[in-house]
């Protein structure tokens, strides 16, 4: 197994926060496609939901992001926060983070870095988050045959609803260590 950890999951499940903790702990390089997606949305003066809808008929958006991951198959010591890196890097240690929708809404609403992901109400947030996930899953299935709803493809699935990011990182490192015999990292 390559020394690559791919993290995907529900919107607002803590992927970026956990990836940063893993980066500090393992001293791996970190790639975040959420940040790239938000920058593309901002460049096109769109929300992330609008960009996802736009990408349904403009495959160049996905190609721009996904080409990065296809080129990383020979890399190592990476943590990748991405919707599809697990698919493009099947040799990676694949992590899926899930969370309850109400918790995701609270986390996303409180994230100052998500400048193009603001909502007028909790109901609007729930609708847009659900629509975004449906749009992405549909697109990835059509483009690549990647079934993002099939969680059996992941090495570990963690519900982050009631545990801290530090606890999530510990679980990932424990499971990753079991599979890769990784033993050197900094304690939290």
Buried (B, 14 or more C-beta within 10 A) or exposed (E): EBBBBBBBBBBBBBBBBBBBBBBBBBEBBBBBBBEBBBEBBBEBEBBBBBBBBBBBEEEEBBEEBBEBBEEBEEBEEBBBBBBBBBBBBEEBBBBBBBBBBEBBBBBBBEBEEBEBBEBEEEEEBBEBBEEBBEBBBEBBEEBEEBEBEEEEBBBBBBBBBEBEBEBBBBBBBEBBEEEBEBEEBEEE
